[in-house]
Amino acid sequence: MNKRVVWVDYAKVLLIYLVTLAHIPVCKPIYDTICTFLIPAFFFLSGYFFSYEKYPRYLPFLRRRLKSLMVPYVSLALLAYVFWLVIGRHVGDDAGSATPWWSPLAATVLGYGKEMVQSVPLWFVMALFVMENIFWFVGRCMRHGGFVLLAVLVAIGWINYRFVALPLPFELNPALTCMPFYLFGMMVRRMPRLMPPSWVTFVPGAAAVATAVITNDHVTVLTGRYGYYPLFILGAFGGIYATVALCRALARWLGDLPAVRFVAKSTLVVCGLHLVAYTLLKGVMVYALGIDIGVLPHSCLPALAFGLAGLLCCLPVYWVMDRYAPWMLGRWTAKGKAGDKA
């Protein structure tokens, strides 16, 4: 079993919390900052654990990714779909929706995240699965120079952004755009000098993010909205450096906390079900507490608290699935006895 990398657990917790905030959404300055680097940082973390040594042959790699990504993708999409079919489309923003019952299912199979009204955030899982399978072949070119391949992948991402107008199935658009961040994660694992100590990288990384937020348009990876592409790349890599620096510092100061480890393991469940939790929480706010949910969108403190509440609501669901239905998470052994790392 792979030894856990403690700072990665902190990064997963931080990033999944930012996901919950992005889907409220939180106030505009924080929202724009989050969207500048959030998805690239997730791809970077995934690439950090990619290894040809572990999977030198493609078919075992494919089987592993089907189990660890596609099984949870389908399980969580179906859970969210049942909730949407029975409750979600009759209340809140989807009340009176003309979306036919079969449309979210078709979108789930074909990988069109915008149409997955039951749980749009699951688009990332499909994009990661597709991108990793492409990368298994493309990444072998790294032997000819990692930085050359990185530049080529950035160029491919720009071509995809600039010239591919139609949304491709299986989330191919964001998969192609975000492949360089996945490669960079692999490069950092192999060449740690690319990621110097925290105090060296945090301030420049944060400054790069701030520059991109101030000078670029709002970034939405799912819809291919990147603004000025070099600024998107600047903000994405800056956010990666700042995130790693911050989380390495937290790991040094706080150590390997069981609570952080638990939340880090639950990120797929939080990704797939936090919008379901939001619907339930809004119902409690309106009908039990008499609170106007209009205070949430584009707010600061209310949105920060609501996002945290949505995340916490998903944790018991993860615990139940992990203990009693681990197969839904792509494992056949309960309570984390199977390996978690990709």
C-alpha positions as CSV (number, residue, x, y, z in Angstrom):
1,M,0.0,0.0,0.0
2,N,1.3,3.5,-0.8
3,K,2.3,5.6,2.1
4,R,0.0,8.6,2.4
5,V,1.4,12.0,1.6
6,V,0.1,14.2,4.3
7,W,0.2,17.5,2.5
8,V,-1.9,16.0,-0.3
9,D,-4.7,15.2,2.2
10,Y,-4.7,18.9,3.3
11,A,-4.8,19.9,-0.4
12,K,-7.8,17.6,-1.0
13,V,-9.7,19.0,1.9
14,L,-8.9,22.6,0.9
15,L,-9.9,22.1,-2.7
16,I,-13.1,20.2,-2.1
17,Y,-14.2,23.0,0.3
18,L,-13.5,25.5,-2.5
19,V,-15.6,23.3,-4.8
20,T,-18.6,23.7,-2.4
21,L,-18.1,27.4,-2.3
22,A,-17.9,27.7,-6.1
23,H,-21.3,26.1,-6.4
24,I,-23.2,28.5,-4.1
25,P,-21.5,30.8,-5.4
26,V,-19.5,32.8,-2.8
27,C,-18.8,36.5,-3.2
28,K,-17.3,37.5,-6.5
29,P,-13.7,38.2,-5.5
30,I,-13.4,34.8,-3.8
31,Y,-15.4,33.1,-6.5
32,D,-13.2,34.4,-9.3
33,T,-10.1,33.5,-7.3
34,I,-11.3,29.9,-6.7
35,C,-12.2,29.3,-10.4
36,T,-8.8,30.6,-11.5
37,F,-6.9,27.5,-10.3
38,L,-9.3,25.0,-8.7
39,I,-9.7,22.5,-11.5
40,P,-6.0,22.6,-12.6
41,A,-5.0,22.0,-9.0
42,F,-7.2,18.9,-8.8
43,F,-5.6,17.6,-12.1
44,F,-2.2,18.3,-10.7
45,L,-2.9,16.3,-7.5
46,S,-4.1,13.4,-9.7
47,G,-1.0,13.5,-11.8
48,Y,1.2,13.6,-8.8
49,F,0.4,9.9,-8.1
50,F,0.6,8.7,-11.7
51,S,3.2,6.0,-12.2
52,Y,4.3,3.9,-15.2
53,E,6.2,1.8,-12.7
54,K,3.0,0.7,-11.0
55,Y,1.1,0.2,-14.3
56,P,3.6,-0.6,-17.1
57,R,0.8,-2.2,-19.1
58,Y,-2.4,-0.4,-20.2
59,L,-5.1,-3.0,-19.4
60,P,-4.4,-3.2,-15.7
61,F,-4.3,0.6,-15.6
62,L,-7.6,0.8,-17.4
63,R,-9.2,-1.8,-15.0
64,R,-7.9,0.2,-12.0
65,R,-9.3,3.5,-13.3
66,L,-12.6,1.9,-14.2
67,K,-12.9,0.7,-10.6
68,S,-11.6,3.8,-8.8
69,L,-13.3,6.4,-11.0
70,M,-16.1,5.1,-13.1
71,V,-17.7,2.9,-10.5
72,P,-18.0,5.9,-8.0
73,Y,-19.1,8.1,-11.0
74,V,-22.0,5.9,-11.9
75,S,-22.9,5.2,-8.3
76,L,-23.0,8.8,-7.2
77,A,-24.7,9.9,-10.4
78,L,-27.5,7.4,-9.9
79,L,-27.9,8.4,-6.2
80,A,-28.2,12.0,-7.2
81,Y,-30.5,11.1,-10.1
82,V,-32.9,9.3,-7.8
83,F,-33.0,12.3,-5.5
84,W,-33.5,14.7,-8.4
85,L,-36.3,12.5,-9.9
86,V,-38.2,12.2,-6.7
87,I,-37.6,15.5,-5.0
88,G,-35.1,17.8,-6.7
89,R,-37.0,18.6,-9.8
90,H,-40.1,19.5,-7.9
91,V,-38.6,22.1,-5.5
92,G,-36.2,25.0,-5.5
93,D,-34.5,26.1,-8.7
94,D,-35.6,23.0,-10.7
95,A,-39.3,23.3,-9.7
96,G,-41.3,23.0,-12.9
97,S,-38.3,22.0,-14.9
98,A,-39.0,20.8,-18.4
99,T,-36.0,18.5,-18.4
100,P,-37.2,15.0,-19.4
101,W,-36.5,12.1,-17.0
102,W,-34.1,10.4,-19.4
103,S,-31.9,13.5,-20.1
104,P,-29.7,13.4,-17.0
105,L,-29.1,9.6,-17.6
106,A,-28.1,10.2,-21.2
107,A,-25.8,13.1,-20.1
108,T,-24.2,10.8,-17.5
109,V,-23.4,8.1,-20.1
110,L,-22.2,10.5,-22.8
111,G,-20.2,12.8,-20.4
112,Y,-22.0,16.1,-21.0
113,G,-21.6,17.7,-17.5
114,K,-23.8,20.7,-18.2
115,E,-26.8,18.5,-18.8
116,M,-26.2,16.4,-15.7
117,V,-28.7,18.4,-13.7
118,Q,-28.7,15.9,-10.9
119,S,-25.0,16.6,-10.1
120,V,-23.1,18.7,-12.6
121,P,-19.8,18.6,-10.6
122,L,-19.4,14.9,-11.5
123,W,-18.2,16.1,-14.9
124,F,-14.7,16.3,-13.4
125,V,-14.6,12.5,-12.7
126,M,-15.4,11.7,-16.3
127,A,-12.9,14.2,-17.6
128,L,-10.2,12.8,-15.3
129,F,-10.9,9.2,-16.4
130,V,-10.8,10.2,-20.1
131,M,-7.7,12.3,-19.7
132,E,-5.8,9.7,-17.7
133,N,-6.4,7.1,-20.4
134,I,-5.1,9.5,-23.0
135,F,-2.2,10.4,-20.9
136,W,-1.1,6.8,-20.4
137,F,0.0,6.8,-24.0
138,V,0.9,10.5,-24.4
139,G,3.0,10.6,-21.2
140,R,5.5,8.1,-22.6
141,C,6.8,11.0,-24.7
142,M,8.2,12.5,-21.5
143,R,11.4,10.5,-22.0
144,H,12.2,12.9,-24.8
145,G,11.9,15.9,-22.4
146,G,9.2,16.7,-19.8
147,F,9.2,20.5,-20.4
148,V,8.9,20.0,-24.2
149,L,5.9,17.7,-23.7
150,L,4.5,20.3,-21.2
151,A,4.8,23.0,-23.8
152,V,3.1,20.8,-26.4
153,L,0.2,20.0,-24.1
154,V,-0.3,23.6,-23.3
155,A,-0.4,24.3,-27.0
156,I,-2.9,21.5,-27.6
157,G,-5.1,23.0,-24.8
158,W,-5.0,26.4,-26.5
159,I,-5.9,24.9,-29.8
160,N,-8.8,23.0,-28.2
161,Y,-9.9,26.3,-26.6
162,R,-9.5,28.5,-29.7
163,F,-10.7,26.3,-32.5
164,V,-13.1,23.6,-31.0
165,A,-16.4,25.4,-30.7
166,L,-18.7,22.4,-30.0
167,P,-18.7,20.6,-26.7
168,L,-17.2,17.1,-27.2
169,P,-18.6,14.0,-25.5
170,F,-16.9,12.4,-22.5
171,E,-15.7,15.8,-21.3
172,L,-12.9,15.8,-23.9
173,N,-12.7,19.6,-24.0
174,P,-11.6,20.1,-20.4
175,A,-9.6,16.9,-20.4
176,L,-7.4,18.1,-23.3
177,T,-7.1,21.6,-21.8
178,C,-6.1,20.3,-18.3
179,M,-3.6,17.6,-19.4
180,P,-0.5,19.8,-18.8
181,F,-1.4,20.2,-15.2
182,Y,-1.6,16.5,-14.8
183,L,1.8,16.1,-16.4
184,F,3.2,18.8,-14.2
185,G,2.0,16.8,-11.1
186,M,3.9,13.8,-12.4
187,M,7.0,15.9,-13.1
188,V,7.0,17.4,-9.6
189,R,6.8,13.9,-8.1
190,R,9.8,12.8,-10.1
191,M,11.7,16.1,-9.8
192,P,10.9,17.6,-6.4
193,R,13.2,20.6,-7.1
194,L,10.4,21.9,-9.4
195,M,8.4,22.7,-6.2
196,P,10.8,24.6,-3.9
197,P,10.1,25.1,-0.1
198,S,6.8,26.7,0.9
199,W,8.2,30.1,1.8
200,V,9.8,30.4,-1.6
201,T,6.7,29.6,-3.7
202,F,3.6,30.8,-1.8
203,V,4.0,34.6,-2.3
204,P,4.9,34.4,-6.1
205,G,2.1,31.8,-6.6
206,A,-0.5,33.9,-4.8
207,A,0.7,37.0,-6.8
208,A,0.3,35.1,-10.0
209,V,-3.3,34.2,-9.0
210,A,-4.1,37.8,-8.1
211,T,-2.7,39.0,-11.4
212,A,-4.9,36.6,-13.3
213,V,-8.0,37.4,-11.3
214,I,-7.6,41.2,-11.7
215,T,-6.6,41.2,-15.4
216,N,-8.4,38.2,-16.9
217,D,-12.1,37.2,-17.3
218,H,-13.8,34.8,-15.0
219,V,-12.7,31.2,-15.7
220,T,-15.1,28.3,-16.2
221,V,-13.3,25.1,-17.2
222,L,-16.4,23.1,-17.9
223,T,-17.7,25.5,-20.5
224,G,-14.3,26.3,-22.0
225,R,-14.3,29.9,-20.7
226,Y,-10.7,30.9,-20.1
227,G,-10.4,34.5,-21.1
228,Y,-6.9,35.4,-22.2
229,Y,-5.3,32.0,-22.3
230,P,-1.8,32.9,-21.1
231,L,-3.4,34.6,-18.1
232,F,-5.4,31.4,-17.4
233,I,-2.1,29.4,-17.5
234,L,-0.4,31.9,-15.2
235,G,-3.2,31.8,-12.7
236,A,-3.5,28.0,-12.8
237,F,0.2,27.3,-12.2
238,G,0.3,30.1,-9.6
239,G,-2.6,28.6,-7.8
240,I,-1.0,25.2,-7.9
241,Y,2.3,26.5,-6.3
242,A,0.4,28.5,-3.7
243,T,-1.8,25.5,-2.8
244,V,1.1,23.1,-2.4
245,A,3.1,25.7,-0.4
246,L,0.1,26.3,2.0
247,C,-0.7,22.6,2.4
248,R,2.9,21.6,3.0
249,A,3.1,24.2,5.7
250,L,-0.2,22.9,7.3
251,A,1.2,19.4,7.2
252,R,4.3,20.4,9.0
253,W,2.5,22.5,11.6
254,L,-0.5,20.1,12.3
255,G,0.8,16.7,11.2
256,D,-1.3,13.8,10.1
257,L,-4.7,14.5,11.6
258,P,-7.3,11.7,11.4
259,A,-10.1,14.2,10.7
260,V,-8.2,15.6,7.7
261,R,-7.4,12.1,6.4
262,F,-11.1,11.2,6.7
263,V,-12.3,14.2,4.8
264,A,-9.6,13.7,2.1
265,K,-10.9,10.2,1.5
266,S,-14.5,11.5,1.1
267,T,-13.8,14.0,-1.7
268,L,-15.5,12.0,-4.5
269,V,-18.7,11.7,-2.4
270,V,-18.6,15.4,-1.5
271,C,-18.1,16.2,-5.2
272,G,-21.1,14.1,-6.3
273,L,-23.5,14.8,-3.5
274,H,-22.9,18.3,-2.1
275,L,-25.6,19.8,-4.4
276,V,-28.1,17.3,-3.0
277,A,-27.0,18.4,0.5
278,Y,-27.6,22.0,-0.6
279,T,-31.1,21.3,-1.6
280,L,-31.9,19.7,1.7
281,L,-30.2,22.5,3.7
282,K,-32.1,25.2,1.8
283,G,-35.3,23.4,2.7
284,V,-34.3,23.4,6.4
285,M,-33.5,27.1,6.1
286,V,-36.7,28.1,4.5
287,Y,-39.3,25.8,6.1
288,A,-37.8,25.1,9.5
289,L,-35.8,28.3,10.3
290,G,-37.6,30.8,8.2
291,I,-34.3,32.1,6.6
292,D,-34.4,33.6,3.2
293,I,-32.0,31.7,1.0
294,G,-31.5,34.8,-1.1
295,V,-28.8,35.8,1.4
296,L,-26.5,33.0,0.1
297,P,-25.5,33.7,-3.5
298,H,-22.5,36.0,-3.8
299,S,-22.3,36.6,-0.1
300,C,-19.2,36.0,2.0
301,L,-19.7,34.8,5.6
302,P,-23.1,33.1,4.9
303,A,-21.7,31.3,1.8
304,L,-18.6,30.2,3.7
305,A,-20.7,28.7,6.5
306,F,-23.2,27.2,4.0
307,G,-20.4,25.6,2.0
308,L,-18.9,24.1,5.1
309,A,-22.4,22.8,6.2
310,G,-22.8,21.1,2.8
311,L,-19.5,19.4,3.0
312,L,-20.1,18.2,6.5
313,C,-23.5,16.8,5.5
314,C,-21.8,14.5,2.9
315,L,-19.4,13.0,5.4
316,P,-21.9,10.6,7.1
317,V,-22.9,9.5,3.6
318,Y,-19.3,8.6,2.8
319,W,-19.0,6.8,6.2
320,V,-22.0,4.7,5.4
321,M,-20.9,3.9,1.9
322,D,-17.4,3.1,3.0
323,R,-18.6,0.8,5.8
324,Y,-21.6,-0.9,4.2
325,A,-21.3,-0.4,0.5
326,P,-17.6,0.1,-0.4
327,W,-18.3,-1.3,-3.9
328,M,-20.0,2.0,-4.6
329,L,-16.6,3.7,-4.1
330,G,-14.8,1.1,-6.3
331,R,-13.6,-1.0,-3.4
332,W,-14.6,-4.4,-2.2
333,T,-13.3,-4.1,1.4
334,A,-14.9,-1.8,4.0
335,K,-13.4,0.9,6.3
336,G,-10.4,1.8,4.1
337,K,-8.8,-1.7,4.1
338,A,-8.3,-1.3,0.4
339,G,-5.8,1.1,-0.9
340,D,-6.9,4.7,-1.6
341,K,-4.2,5.9,-3.8
342,A,-4.4,5.8,-7.5
